[in-house]
Amino acid sequence: QLQASGGGLVQSGGSLTLSCAASGFTFDNYAIGWFRQAPGKGREGVSSIIFEDDSTYYSDSVKGRFTISSDNAENTVYLQMRNLKPEDTAVYYCAAKRITIPGKTWDLWVFEKIWYDSWGRGTLVTVSS
């Protein structure tokens, strides 16, 4: 199970850190992705981490502003968001993918919704201008 939290209301230029707590599995052989869905829009990939090699990925819209990290002891993945903009307003979701083929490159898949096995409930981030 995944549980996203940490959303809230923040002013433009502010910061917020989201948490994705996992239960029932550890991050070994997993990828965790962050997605967001703005009102009236589709769900888009924002960031992802693949624990096999600790590779991280960011969409162009958040690169340089968002940072994905993890605390394996707490079984939690974080998304630190800085310099937030009104267009970052969305419900943010985390998702998990169990990787069964080690050593393969997955960079073409990390922002594909269908690649992920399980999803948590979202947390709302609202950025006021």
N, C-alpha and C positions, 0 to 999 in steps of 0.2 A: 504494500500500500504506500501511496505517496500523499503527503499533505503539504500544500503550499501555504505560506503565511507571510505576513510582513507588509502587506499592501496598506495603502492609506492615501490621504490627501497631502500633497506637497506643492509648494510653489515652484514655478519655472526657475530652473537653475539649481534646485535643491537636490538632495540625495535620499536614497532609500535602499535598504537591503532586504531582499526577499530570501526566504528559507524554504527548502524542500526537504522535509524529513521523510526518510524511508523506513519502513518496517517490514519484516519478513524476509529480507534479503540484505546482503552486503554489496558494496559497490564493485567488488572484484568481477571482472568479465561483464560489466555493464557500461552503458552510456546513459547519461542523464541530460535531457534537453529542456530548455526553457522556451516556451511559445507564448504568444500574446494574441488576443483578439480584441480589436477596437470595435466600438459600436458600428454595426452595419457592414463590417468587413470580415474577411476570412481569417483563419488562424495562421499566423506566420511564425516561423522559427526565428529566435533571437540569439540564442547561445546554446552551446552544447559542450559536454566534456566526455571524453572516452577514457575510462580508467585503466585500460590495458597499457596505454602509453602516456597517459595524462595529457593527451592532445586536447586543445580547446578551440572552439570555433565561435565566430561572431558574425552576425549579419552586418551589412554595410551601414545600416541605419543606426547601429549602436556601437560600432567599433570605436574604441578610444574612450568611450563613456561608461560602458558596462564591463564588469569583470566577473567571471564565474570561478568559483573555488569550492573546496569541500573540506569537511572535517570528518574524516573516516571514523574516528572514534565515536562521534555523535551520529554517524550515518546521515549526514545532512549536507546538502549542496546549497550554496549561496549564490545569489545574483546581486552583486553590488552595483547600484545604478547611480551615476553622478551626472551633473549638468542636465537634469531632466527637462524635457520639453513637453509642451501640451500634446504634441503628437505621440508621445509615449503613453498617453492615457489608454488603458486597456485592462482587460482581465488577463492576468498572467497565470500560466499553467506550467507545471513540470511533468515530465514524462520519462519513462524508463524503457530501455531496450537491453535485453540480455543478449550478449554477443556470443554466438556459439562457434564462430570460425575465427580463432585467434590469428593475428598477423595480417589480416585483410585490411585494406584501406576503406574507410567508411565515409570519407568526407563528402561524397555525393549524396549521402543519405541523411546526414545529421539534421537537416532542416525539412525532411519529408515526414509529414504526420503519420503516414501509413507504416513507417519503419518502426515506430515505437509500439511496445507491447501493452503498456499500462499508463494511465493518466491519473493525476491527482485533481482534486477540485481546485478551481482557480482562486486567485486573490486579486482584488481590484486595486489598481493604481490609478489615481486621478491627479493630473498635473494641471494646476491652474496658471493662467497667464498673468 
